[in-house]
Every structure is written in structure tokens, then in C-alpha cells.
Amino acid sequence: MTEEDKPRDALSLKAYRAASGMLGPVTDFALTQRLKRGKEDPDRVEERRGIPGRERPDGPLVWIHGASVGESLSILPLVERLAHLQSEYRFLVTSGTVTSARLMTSRLPETAIHQFAPVDQPTYVKRFLDHWRPDASIFVESELWPNFIHSTAERSIPMALVNGRISPKSYKSWKQRPDAICSLLSSFSILMAQDNQNRERLAALSRRDVEMFGNLKMAAPALPAAEGSLAPLQEMIGDRPIWLAASTHPGEEEVVLEAHRSVKQKFPNLLTIIAPRHPDRGDQLDHLISNNELVHARRSLGEKIEPSTEIYLADTLGELGIFYRISDIAFVGGSISEIGGHNPLEPARLRCAILYGPQIFNFIETYRDMRASGGTALVRNERDLAASLIRLLTDDLTREAMAERAQHWANDSAEEILANIVGALDPVLPQPGVSADNG
């Protein structure tokens, strides 16, 4: 898009930037409150004010931003591929949640630095950009903060939106402010959507062509499992029938517990593992399971799985890879509650037969294609879930075939998607040996 083609800055965006500039004390107070609630890292909260925690590395710096855990994990293969292609590149990876920061700190390569993204307040964003002076910026999924985008564009830092996503709710909201969203999206040299539905939404809002090569999350490596973590669990479980309810949300655990009761009638020694999307809900779920009079153990408390244990509450951070390896049947949450579903490629890569609910608008094409391959099955409620579990626990051939098809489909798609996305990014990436001064 040429400068002549770009829409004029919308009045609502100007008003937002002016208001956010005057509300610095309010933003500071909000950060303090978040810190008290455990939503910020006390050792790194200054990064949220744009104050750097590290020195800028020498050479071309590529800034990649993703909001939370899912987006951050999808960044990993992109960083690794770009680092392999251009050894001179250094990477600044930002995110906004404590959980994502912990994961990134342990999984990023040596060429990458993690920082918390500054709150979208002009002074904070200026501090951030003054220090880091990125040579290119890649925003992942749906992080469309006006000050972030405006300030980056003002410094002529090339920008790309990768794996772009606009939820149906956000799309409806942005359609009420067409000039504002068009102005924001015009700052990006490249727009790439994660699927065709999101491409249509982004194209309508941006009034321009949008690329679509597939979902970057499909290229993510298998979730890790700490060395020595599997054997103790396998020993405690033995040959009991088990299944995993992964990344669950409020309202879904009740469905899981009802399904457990039904399946237990046929499999009396059934073990159900619940891994909530947000492990800090452990106390809440402990009460829920107790109120349902089910014998359970909590991983966060170091409690063991006994022969009498019916529910194992996996309320810990970063261990989902362990439980996908332990169980070869996984229900992926966020799909019965109206969250929009979570990434089915994580269990697929670890060879699970996958069950999911009807609310999957975040991954609708991924689920559609994987279901066509025979790797997944749709369940609408606790009755469907129980029936599918009984079938898969009874029929080894069906369960193994589903798991194999899911894994095969995920692996076949990953390399092509990553290669196409990296190729499309070439126009915004810095040339080797050149580092712009964007101060």
C-alpha cells in the first residue's frame, strides 16, 4: 500500500492516543493493582512501563510480539527458522502475560531475548522503542494496540501481521469503526491470516489483499516433557484406562465430571486427568471435585495417584506435554464454553485421538480438515463425550487409527506452512549486515 493509498488517521485513534497519554497515573495504578493480584511479575514489572531489563544486542534486531501463551509458542518455530537462515539476526520476543514469559524464558534460543511488552501508553511505548530500535516488527494474531502500531510506523520500522486473527465478536465491533481499523491495518506492509475466514474478515476491514498460508501454530514443535517426569506417573497409573481433559475452562469441568461418572459405569477403575487452561484455578476446581464426591489428587500439592484416585487435577504450569504423552485420548477444552477452542495440533503431534466441542471458531478450518482426515471427533455435551470415550476405550484399533491420522495430518502440514510464511516475510526483514537506526 502506497502512502497515497493509506487512509487518513481516524479521529477515534487520535482521541485514544491523546487520552492514553494523559492517563499515565491511572495506568501506573492499574499496573500496581495487577501486581497485587499476581498478574504481573514483581521482578520485571518495569518492563511493562517500557523500561528495559536487558541491553540491546548489536546487529539487525527483529521484534516479534505475541500476546499470551498460544501466540508465544507459535513464535518459536518462526524464530528458529529465521535464525537458521540469517545467523546475524537477533530477536526480541515480547508478550504480555506472566505465563508466556516463563515459557519463553526457558524455550527461546540464545539469539533471542524475551521482554514484557509495554502497556499501550505513549510514554511507555516510546521508552521501549527508543531502547530497542528494532529493524523489523512482526505482530502475531490479533495484537492491534493503537500506540504500539502508530509509534512503530512513525519510525518507519517495517511491520507485518502474521497468523492474523479477528474473532467474530471483534469483527462485529470493528465494523462499527471502519476508518479506525483500516487506518491501523494500513501500517502493516504485509497482512497474513491464519485461515480463510480470518482472511475474509481482515480483507474486509483493511480494504486490501490478505495472504493466507495456514496456521503458524501448525509448525510448532511437540510440547516438551521434563526428563524423568513420565516414568513416575506411568508407574502410579499402571494399566488403568485414562483420558485427558486439556485446557478446560469454567463450565467445562462440570461436563467432564458428568462424563467421568457415565464412563466409570463401564470402566470402574477409570482415571480422568483434568489440566485447566489456567492452573491458578486449582483451588476452585478442588472444591468442585470435592462437592461431586470424587476421590482426587492435585499435582500442584505433590499428591500421588492412588488406586482409589478417580480425578487427577493437573493444576501446574507448562506440563501439558507430559499429560498428552501419558494419555492417548484427549478432549481439547475451550470448545464447549464459548472460548473458540484451543490448538488441536498439540495433542495431534503427540499422537492423541482428539475430541472437541462445537465452539471452535479460533481453529475452525484446522478442526474441519483434521476431522476429515479421521483424527478427531465432535462431542456436543457430556452424553456425547461419554459415548465417544467408551467407544475409544473399548476399541483399540479405532483409537490408534484416530491418533495416527491426527499426527500424520499435523506433521504433513507444518513444513509447507512455515516455509511459505518465512518466504512472504522477506520484504520486511532487514538485509544481512545492515541495522537501521530507528531511534
C-alpha positions as CSV (number, residue, x, y, z in Angstrom):
1,M,0.0,0.0,0.0
2,T,1.5,3.3,-1.0
3,E,1.4,6.5,1.1
4,E,-1.3,7.9,-1.2
5,D,-3.5,4.9,-0.7
6,K,-3.3,4.8,3.1
7,P,-6.5,6.1,4.9
8,R,-6.2,9.1,7.0
9,D,-5.7,8.6,10.7
10,A,-9.2,8.2,12.2
11,L,-10.4,10.7,14.8
12,S,-11.1,7.9,17.3
13,L,-7.5,6.8,17.1
14,K,-6.3,10.3,17.7
15,A,-8.6,10.6,20.7
16,Y,-7.4,7.2,22.0
17,R,-3.8,8.3,21.8
18,A,-4.5,11.6,23.4
19,A,-6.5,10.1,26.3
20,S,-3.9,7.3,26.9
21,G,-1.2,9.9,27.0
22,M,-3.0,11.8,29.8
23,L,-3.8,8.8,31.8
24,G,-0.3,7.8,32.8
25,P,-1.0,7.9,36.6
26,V,-4.1,5.8,36.0
27,T,-2.1,3.2,34.1
28,D,0.5,3.1,36.9
29,F,-2.2,2.5,39.4
30,A,-3.7,-0.3,37.2
31,L,-0.3,-2.0,37.0
32,T,0.1,-1.8,40.8
33,Q,-3.3,-3.5,41.2
34,R,-2.4,-6.2,38.7
35,L,0.8,-6.8,40.6
36,K,-1.1,-7.3,43.8
37,R,-3.3,-9.9,42.1
38,G,-0.3,-11.8,40.8
39,K,-1.0,-10.7,37.2
40,E,2.5,-9.1,36.8
41,D,6.0,-10.3,37.6
42,P,7.3,-8.2,40.5
43,D,10.9,-8.6,39.3
44,R,10.0,-7.4,35.8
45,V,7.1,-5.1,36.2
46,E,9.2,-2.1,35.0
47,E,9.3,-3.7,31.5
48,R,5.6,-3.0,31.3
49,R,6.5,0.6,31.7
50,G,8.9,0.4,28.8
51,I,12.0,0.3,31.0
52,P,14.3,-2.4,29.5
53,G,15.6,-5.3,31.5
54,R,18.4,-6.0,29.1
55,E,20.8,-4.2,26.8
56,R,20.0,-4.1,23.1
57,P,22.2,-6.6,21.2
58,D,24.3,-5.5,18.3
59,G,23.3,-6.1,14.7
60,P,19.9,-6.4,13.0
61,L,17.1,-6.9,15.5
62,V,13.8,-8.5,14.6
63,W,11.0,-7.8,17.1
64,I,8.2,-10.4,17.3
65,H,5.2,-9.8,19.5
66,G,2.5,-12.3,20.7
67,A,0.1,-11.6,23.5
68,S,0.0,-14.8,25.5
69,V,0.9,-18.5,25.7
70,G,-0.6,-19.7,22.4
71,E,0.8,-16.9,20.3
72,S,4.2,-17.1,22.1
73,L,4.6,-20.8,21.4
74,S,3.7,-20.3,17.7
75,I,6.6,-17.8,17.6
76,L,9.2,-20.5,18.4
77,P,9.5,-22.2,15.0
78,L,9.5,-18.8,13.3
79,V,12.4,-17.6,15.4
80,E,14.3,-20.8,14.8
81,R,13.8,-20.8,11.0
82,L,14.8,-17.1,10.7
83,A,17.9,-17.6,12.9
84,H,18.9,-20.6,10.7
85,L,18.5,-18.5,7.5
86,Q,20.3,-15.4,8.8
87,S,22.8,-16.0,11.6
88,E,23.3,-12.3,12.0
89,Y,19.7,-11.7,13.2
90,R,19.0,-11.2,16.8
91,F,15.4,-11.4,18.1
92,L,13.4,-9.5,20.7
93,V,10.3,-11.5,21.6
94,T,7.6,-9.7,23.7
95,S,4.4,-10.9,25.3
96,G,2.0,-9.7,28.0
97,T,1.4,-12.5,30.4
98,V,3.4,-14.0,33.3
99,T,2.7,-17.5,32.0
100,S,4.0,-16.7,28.5
101,A,7.1,-15.0,29.9
102,R,8.1,-18.1,31.9
103,L,7.7,-20.4,28.9
104,M,9.6,-18.1,26.6
105,T,12.5,-17.7,29.0
106,S,13.0,-21.4,29.1
107,R,12.4,-22.2,25.4
108,L,13.8,-19.3,23.3
109,P,17.2,-19.9,21.6
110,E,20.3,-18.0,22.6
111,T,19.8,-15.5,19.8
112,A,16.5,-14.3,21.3
113,I,15.7,-12.1,24.3
114,H,12.3,-12.0,26.0
115,Q,10.8,-8.8,27.4
116,F,7.3,-8.0,28.6
117,A,5.5,-5.8,26.2
118,P,4.9,-2.3,27.5
119,V,1.4,-1.2,28.3
120,D,-0.1,0.7,25.3
121,Q,0.6,4.1,26.8
122,P,2.6,6.6,24.6
123,T,5.4,7.3,27.1
124,Y,5.9,3.5,27.8
125,V,5.9,2.7,24.1
126,K,8.4,5.5,23.3
127,R,10.8,4.3,26.0
128,F,10.6,0.8,24.6
129,L,11.2,1.8,21.0
130,D,14.0,4.3,22.0
131,H,15.9,1.5,23.6
132,W,15.4,-1.5,21.4
133,R,15.3,0.3,17.9
134,P,14.0,-2.8,16.1
135,D,14.8,-3.2,12.4
136,A,11.6,-5.1,11.7
137,S,8.5,-5.9,13.6
138,I,6.2,-8.9,13.4
139,F,2.9,-8.9,15.2
140,V,1.2,-12.3,15.8
141,E,-2.5,-12.9,15.6
142,S,-4.7,-10.0,17.0
143,E,-2.5,-7.6,18.9
144,L,-3.7,-4.3,17.4
145,W,-2.8,-1.8,20.1
146,P,-3.0,1.8,18.6
147,N,0.0,3.4,20.3
148,F,2.2,0.3,19.6
149,I,1.3,0.4,15.9
150,H,1.3,4.1,15.4
151,S,4.7,4.7,17.1
152,T,6.3,1.8,15.2
153,A,5.0,3.0,11.9
154,E,6.1,6.6,12.7
155,R,9.7,5.4,12.9
156,S,9.4,3.7,9.5
157,I,10.0,0.3,11.1
158,P,8.7,-2.3,8.6
159,M,5.7,-4.2,10.0
160,A,4.0,-7.5,9.3
161,L,0.9,-9.1,10.8
162,V,1.4,-12.9,10.9
163,N,-1.2,-15.5,11.6
164,G,-3.7,-12.7,11.8
165,R,-7.0,-13.4,13.6
166,I,-10.1,-11.3,14.1
167,S,-12.7,-13.1,16.2
168,P,-16.4,-12.8,15.1
169,K,-17.0,-10.6,18.2
170,S,-14.1,-8.3,17.3
171,Y,-15.1,-8.2,13.7
172,K,-18.6,-7.0,14.6
173,S,-17.1,-4.4,16.9
174,W,-14.5,-3.1,14.4
175,K,-17.2,-2.8,11.7
176,Q,-18.7,0.0,13.8
177,R,-15.3,1.8,13.5
178,P,-14.3,1.1,9.9
179,D,-11.9,4.0,9.5
180,A,-10.1,3.2,12.7
181,I,-9.4,-0.4,11.9
182,C,-8.5,0.4,8.3
183,S,-6.0,3.0,9.5
184,L,-4.4,0.6,11.9
185,L,-4.1,-2.2,9.4
186,S,-2.7,0.2,6.8
187,S,0.5,0.4,8.9
188,F,1.4,-3.2,8.1
189,S,3.3,-3.8,4.9
190,I,2.1,-7.5,4.9
191,L,-1.1,-9.0,6.3
192,M,-1.2,-12.8,6.7
193,A,-4.3,-14.6,8.1
194,Q,-4.3,-17.9,9.8
195,D,-7.3,-19.3,7.8
196,N,-9.7,-18.3,5.1
197,Q,-12.4,-17.0,7.5
198,N,-9.9,-14.6,9.1
199,R,-8.6,-13.7,5.7
200,E,-12.1,-12.6,4.6
201,R,-12.5,-10.5,7.8
202,L,-9.1,-8.9,7.6
203,A,-9.6,-8.1,3.9
204,A,-12.9,-6.5,4.5
205,L,-11.6,-4.4,7.4
206,S,-8.3,-3.4,5.7
207,R,-9.8,-3.0,2.2
208,R,-6.8,-4.7,0.7
209,D,-5.4,-8.2,-0.2
210,V,-4.5,-10.5,2.6
211,E,-2.3,-13.6,2.3
212,M,-3.2,-17.0,3.8
213,F,-0.7,-19.8,4.1
214,G,-2.2,-21.7,7.0
215,N,-1.9,-21.5,10.8
216,L,1.6,-20.9,12.1
217,K,0.7,-22.9,15.2
218,M,0.7,-26.0,13.0
219,A,4.5,-25.5,12.7
220,A,5.1,-25.6,16.4
221,P,7.2,-28.4,17.8
222,A,5.7,-31.0,20.1
223,L,5.2,-29.8,23.7
224,P,8.1,-30.8,25.9
225,A,8.1,-33.1,28.9
226,A,10.8,-32.7,31.6
227,E,13.3,-35.5,31.7
228,G,12.2,-38.1,34.3
229,S,8.7,-36.8,34.5
230,L,6.8,-39.6,32.7
231,A,8.0,-42.8,34.5
232,P,6.7,-41.9,38.0
233,L,3.3,-41.1,36.6
234,Q,3.2,-44.2,34.4
235,E,4.1,-46.3,37.4
236,M,1.3,-44.8,39.5
237,I,-1.3,-45.2,36.7
238,G,-0.3,-48.7,35.7
239,D,-2.7,-50.3,33.2
240,R,-5.8,-48.3,34.2
241,P,-7.9,-46.8,31.4
242,I,-7.2,-43.0,31.3
243,W,-8.1,-39.9,29.4
244,L,-7.2,-36.2,29.5
245,A,-9.4,-33.1,29.5
246,A,-6.9,-30.4,28.5
247,S,-7.1,-26.6,28.6
248,T,-10.5,-26.6,30.2
249,H,-12.5,-23.5,31.2
250,P,-15.3,-22.8,33.7
251,G,-18.4,-24.8,32.8
252,E,-16.4,-27.5,31.0
253,E,-15.1,-29.3,34.1
254,E,-18.8,-30.0,35.1
255,V,-19.2,-31.7,31.7
256,V,-16.0,-33.6,32.2
257,L,-17.1,-34.9,35.7
258,E,-20.5,-36.0,34.4
259,A,-18.9,-37.8,31.5
260,H,-16.5,-39.5,34.0
261,R,-19.4,-40.8,36.1
262,S,-21.0,-42.3,33.0
263,V,-17.9,-43.9,31.7
264,K,-17.0,-45.3,35.1
265,Q,-20.0,-47.5,35.0
266,K,-18.3,-49.5,32.2
267,F,-14.7,-48.9,33.4
268,P,-14.8,-48.9,37.2
269,N,-11.0,-48.1,37.5
270,L,-11.1,-45.1,35.1
271,L,-8.7,-42.3,35.8
272,T,-9.7,-38.8,34.4
273,I,-6.9,-36.2,34.2
274,I,-8.1,-32.5,34.2
275,A,-5.5,-29.9,33.1
276,P,-7.2,-26.5,33.3
277,R,-6.2,-23.8,30.9
278,H,-5.4,-21.5,33.9
279,P,-3.7,-23.6,36.7
280,D,-4.4,-20.8,39.2
281,R,-8.0,-22.2,39.3
282,G,-6.7,-25.2,41.2
283,D,-8.4,-24.3,44.5
284,Q,-11.7,-23.6,42.7
285,L,-11.6,-27.0,40.9
286,D,-10.5,-28.8,44.1
287,H,-13.8,-27.6,45.7
288,L,-15.8,-28.5,42.6
289,I,-14.4,-32.1,42.5
290,S,-14.9,-32.5,46.3
291,N,-18.5,-31.3,46.0
292,N,-19.0,-34.0,43.4
293,E,-17.7,-36.5,46.0
294,L,-15.0,-37.8,43.7
295,V,-11.7,-39.0,45.0
296,H,-8.9,-36.8,43.6
297,A,-5.3,-35.8,43.8
298,R,-3.7,-32.4,43.0
299,R,-0.4,-32.3,41.2
300,S,0.4,-28.8,42.4
301,L,0.4,-30.2,46.0
302,G,2.6,-33.2,45.1
303,E,-0.3,-35.7,45.8
304,K,0.1,-39.2,44.5
305,I,-2.3,-41.1,42.2
306,E,-3.6,-44.0,44.3
307,P,-5.7,-46.9,43.1
308,S,-8.7,-45.1,44.6
309,T,-8.0,-41.8,42.8
310,E,-10.7,-41.0,40.2
311,I,-9.6,-37.5,39.1
312,Y,-6.1,-36.2,38.8
313,L,-6.0,-32.4,38.8
314,A,-3.0,-31.3,36.8
315,D,-3.0,-27.7,38.1
316,T,0.6,-26.9,37.2
317,L,2.2,-24.7,34.5
318,G,3.9,-25.9,31.4
319,E,3.3,-29.6,31.8
320,L,0.7,-30.3,29.2
321,G,3.2,-32.1,27.1
322,I,3.6,-34.7,29.9
323,F,-0.2,-35.4,30.0
324,Y,-0.6,-35.6,26.2
325,R,2.1,-38.3,26.4
326,I,0.5,-40.1,29.3
327,S,-3.0,-40.4,27.7
328,D,-3.8,-41.3,24.1
329,I,-7.3,-39.8,24.3
330,A,-7.6,-36.0,24.8
331,F,-10.6,-33.7,24.9
332,V,-9.4,-30.2,24.0
333,G,-11.2,-27.5,26.0
334,G,-12.4,-24.1,25.3
335,S,-14.7,-25.7,22.8
336,I,-17.8,-26.3,24.8
337,S,-17.6,-23.0,26.6
338,E,-17.6,-20.1,24.2
339,I,-13.9,-19.5,24.1
340,G,-13.4,-20.6,20.5
341,G,-11.3,-23.7,21.1
342,H,-7.6,-24.3,21.7
343,N,-4.9,-25.7,19.5
344,P,-5.6,-29.3,18.5
345,L,-2.1,-29.7,16.9
346,E,-0.6,-30.0,20.3
347,P,-2.3,-33.4,21.1
348,A,-2.0,-34.4,17.4
349,R,1.8,-34.1,17.4
350,L,1.9,-36.4,20.5
351,R,-0.4,-39.0,18.9
352,C,-3.7,-38.5,20.7
353,A,-7.2,-39.3,19.5
354,I,-8.8,-35.9,19.8
355,L,-12.3,-35.0,21.0
356,Y,-13.6,-31.4,20.9
357,G,-16.8,-29.3,21.3
358,P,-18.7,-27.2,18.9
359,Q,-17.3,-23.8,19.8
360,I,-14.1,-23.8,17.7
361,F,-14.2,-20.5,15.8
362,N,-10.5,-19.9,16.6
363,F,-9.5,-23.1,14.8
364,I,-12.5,-23.9,12.6
365,E,-10.6,-24.8,9.4
366,T,-7.9,-26.8,11.4
367,Y,-10.6,-28.9,13.1
368,R,-12.5,-29.3,9.9
369,D,-9.5,-30.6,7.9
370,M,-8.3,-32.8,10.8
371,R,-11.7,-34.3,11.2
372,A,-11.9,-35.0,7.5
373,S,-8.6,-36.9,7.9
374,G,-10.2,-39.1,10.6
375,G,-8.1,-37.7,13.5
376,T,-10.9,-36.1,15.6
377,A,-14.5,-36.4,16.7
378,L,-17.0,-33.8,17.7
379,V,-18.8,-34.0,21.1
380,R,-21.6,-31.5,22.0
381,N,-22.3,-32.4,25.6
382,E,-21.5,-34.8,28.4
383,R,-23.5,-37.6,26.8
384,D,-21.6,-37.3,23.5
385,L,-18.3,-37.1,25.4
386,A,-19.1,-40.2,27.5
387,A,-20.2,-42.2,24.4
388,S,-17.0,-41.3,22.5
389,L,-14.8,-42.1,25.4
390,I,-16.5,-45.5,25.9
391,R,-16.0,-46.2,22.2
392,L,-12.3,-45.2,22.1
393,L,-11.5,-47.0,25.4
394,T,-13.3,-50.2,24.1
395,D,-11.9,-50.2,20.6
396,D,-8.1,-50.1,20.5
397,L,-8.0,-50.2,16.7
398,T,-10.2,-47.1,16.3
399,R,-8.4,-45.2,19.0
400,E,-5.0,-45.9,17.5
401,A,-6.1,-45.1,13.9
402,M,-7.5,-41.8,15.1
403,A,-4.3,-40.9,16.8
404,E,-2.2,-41.9,13.9
405,R,-4.3,-39.9,11.4
406,A,-4.2,-36.8,13.6
407,Q,-0.4,-37.0,13.9
408,H,0.2,-37.6,10.2
409,W,-2.0,-34.7,9.2
410,A,-0.3,-32.3,11.6
411,N,3.2,-33.2,10.5
412,D,2.4,-33.1,6.8
413,S,1.1,-29.5,7.0
414,A,3.8,-28.0,9.2
415,E,6.8,-27.6,6.9
416,E,4.9,-26.2,4.0
417,I,3.2,-23.5,6.1
418,L,6.4,-22.4,7.8
419,A,8.3,-22.1,4.6
420,N,5.6,-20.1,2.9
421,I,5.3,-17.7,5.8
422,V,9.0,-17.1,6.1
423,G,9.2,-16.5,2.4
424,A,6.4,-14.0,2.5
425,L,8.2,-12.0,5.3
426,D,11.3,-11.4,3.2
427,P,10.3,-7.8,2.1
428,V,10.1,-6.6,5.7
429,L,13.2,-8.3,7.1
430,P,16.5,-6.4,7.4
431,Q,19.2,-7.1,4.9
432,P,22.2,-9.0,6.3
433,G,24.9,-6.7,7.6
434,V,22.5,-3.7,7.9
435,S,21.0,-2.5,11.1
436,A,18.8,0.6,10.8
437,D,18.9,3.4,13.4
438,N,15.3,3.8,14.3
439,G,15.9,6.0,17.3
